[in-house]
Amino acid sequence: MTSMQINGSERDTVRLFHLDLPREAVERFVTQAGTGEWPLKYALGATVLRTAFVDVVDIRDLGQMSLSQYMTEAHGASGDDFRQMRNRIDALTGHVVILPAQAFDNTSQTLSIATPLRWIGTFAETRAKPKGARLQSDAARGALGGQPAPAGTGGSGLLRLIALAVAIVVVLVVALALR
């Protein structure tokens, strides 16, 4: 059993696990049941796991793309550790589970990885960089017509007026219904 600490403030990491199950058993293992049972969460020993960030990959579905290439393109996996392990990663067969830091919902926890999962590695994720130069227009700085936008203007006043009108209508309807 492998144990690892997840720091709740962790960002820009991705963990790779090999899943040693027959193809027909994978779906049941990785899917959270309506009753709340979730074998994947139990095998990780996780207290918190967000389903939206669990990436289960059947390596055969990648076709000509290698698993390391998929991890680079889909998860931004990078760093020296990742480059050194490319051959080992690309030699995996069957299914893998890829968990970015977001999968743990900013919750510090200790994982106790049990079979059928096997931890392969934890890798850095490349941060997305904005394309192009920083916007320099007046509008990008919140200015209209070359002048800064006056404080307290914008849609918030209109929204308050609409909310007030709706509240008045609700009060009138309730008053009429109680007559």
C-alpha positions in Angstrom: 0.0 0.0 0.0 1.3 3.4 -1.0 0.6 6.4 1.2 0.9 10.0 0.1 -0.1 13.4 1.5 -2.3 15.8 -0.5 -1.8 19.4 0.4 -5.1 21.4 0.2 -3.3 24.4 -1.3 -1.7 22.2 -4.0 -1.9 23.5 -7.6 -0.4 22.6 -10.9 0.1 18.9 -10.2 -1.3 15.8 -11.9 -1.1 12.2 -10.5 -1.1 9.1 -12.7 -2.3 5.7 -11.5 -2.4 2.4 -13.3 -5.7 0.5 -12.9 -5.2 -3.3 -12.9 -8.8 -4.5 -13.7 -10.3 -6.4 -16.5 -12.0 -4.1 -19.1 -15.5 -5.1 -18.1 -14.9 -4.2 -14.4 -13.5 -0.7 -14.9 -16.8 1.2 -15.4 -18.2 -0.1 -12.1 -15.0 0.7 -10.2 -14.6 4.3 -11.4 -18.3 5.3 -11.3 -19.9 6.7 -8.2 -23.1 4.8 -7.5 -26.3 6.5 -6.7 -26.0 5.2 -3.1 -22.7 7.0 -2.8 -20.5 4.0 -3.0 -17.4 4.6 -5.1 -14.7 1.9 -5.3 -12.2 4.3 -6.8 -12.5 6.7 -3.9 -12.1 3.8 -1.5 -9.0 2.4 -3.3 -7.4 5.9 -3.1 -8.3 6.2 0.6 -9.5 9.7 -0.3 -11.9 11.6 2.0 -12.8 14.0 -0.9 -12.7 13.3 -4.6 -14.5 15.4 -7.3 -15.9 13.2 -10.1 -15.7 16.1 -12.6 -11.8 15.9 -12.5 -11.4 12.1 -12.6 -10.0 11.2 -16.0 -10.1 7.4 -16.7 -8.3 6.5 -19.9 -8.4 3.2 -21.8 -5.0 3.4 -23.4 -6.2 1.5 -26.5 -8.6 4.4 -27.2 -5.7 6.7 -27.7 -4.9 5.0 -31.0 -1.5 6.3 -32.3 -1.2 8.9 -29.5 1.1 7.8 -26.7 -0.1 8.1 -23.1 2.7 10.6 -22.3 1.6 12.8 -25.3 -2.0 12.6 -24.1 -1.0 13.7 -20.6 1.0 16.6 -22.0 -1.8 17.8 -24.3 -4.8 17.1 -22.0 -3.3 17.8 -18.6 -0.2 19.9 -19.3 2.1 17.3 -17.7 5.7 18.5 -17.8 8.9 18.7 -15.8 12.1 16.6 -15.5 10.3 13.8 -13.6 7.8 13.5 -16.4 10.4 13.5 -19.2 12.4 10.9 -17.4 9.4 8.6 -17.0 8.0 8.9 -20.5 9.2 5.4 -21.6 7.7 3.8 -18.4 4.4 5.8 -18.9 4.2 4.8 -22.6 4.8 1.1 -21.7 1.6 1.0 -19.6 -1.4 -1.0 -21.0 -5.0 -1.3 -20.0 -6.5 1.6 -18.1 -5.1 4.5 -16.1 -6.6 7.1 -13.8 -5.3 10.7 -14.1 -6.1 13.0 -11.2 -5.2 16.7 -11.4 -4.9 18.7 -8.1 -8.5 19.9 -8.5 -9.8 16.4 -8.1 -9.1 16.7 -4.4 -11.1 19.9 -4.0 -8.5 21.9 -2.1 -8.8 19.4 0.8 -5.7 18.3 2.7 -5.8 14.5 3.1 -3.7 11.4 3.2 -4.2 8.9 0.5 -3.6 5.2 1.1 -3.5 3.7 -2.4 -4.7 0.1 -2.5 -5.1 -2.5 -5.3 -6.2 -2.4 -8.0 -4.6 1.0 -8.2 -0.8 1.5 -8.5 0.7 5.0 -8.3 3.0 5.7 -11.3 4.0 9.3 -10.5 3.1 12.8 -9.6 4.0 15.4 -12.2 4.0 19.2 -12.7 1.4 20.8 -14.9 2.4 23.6 -17.2 0.4 26.7 -16.3 -1.5 28.2 -19.2 0.0 31.4 -20.5 -2.1 34.0 -22.1 -1.5 34.3 -25.9 -0.5 37.7 -27.2 0.3 41.0 -25.5 -1.6 42.4 -22.6 -4.6 44.5 -23.6 -3.8 48.2 -23.5 -7.1 49.8 -24.6 -9.0 52.2 -22.3 -11.9 49.7 -22.3 -9.6 47.0 -21.0 -8.8 49.3 -18.0 -12.5 50.0 -17.3 -12.5 53.5 -19.0 -15.3 54.7 -21.2 -14.5 57.4 -23.8 -11.1 57.9 -22.4 -12.5 58.7 -18.9 -12.6 56.3 -16.0 -16.0 54.8 -15.4 -17.9 56.6 -12.6 -18.3 54.7 -9.4 -21.6 53.0 -8.8 -22.7 52.9 -12.5 -23.3 49.9 -14.6 -25.8 47.1 -14.4 -26.0 46.8 -10.7 -28.4 49.7 -10.3 -30.7 48.3 -12.9 -30.6 44.9 -11.2 -31.6 46.4 -7.9 -34.5 48.3 -9.5 -35.7 45.0 -11.2 -35.4 43.1 -7.9 -37.4 45.8 -6.1 -40.1 45.7 -8.7 -40.3 41.9 -8.4 -40.5 42.1 -4.6 -43.4 44.6 -4.9 -45.3 42.4 -7.3 -44.8 39.4 -5.0 -46.1 41.4 -2.0 -49.2 42.5 -4.0 -50.0 39.0 -5.2 -49.7 37.6 -1.6 -51.9 40.5 -0.3 -54.5 39.8 -2.9 -54.4 36.0 -2.3 -55.0 36.6 1.4 -58.1 38.8 0.9 
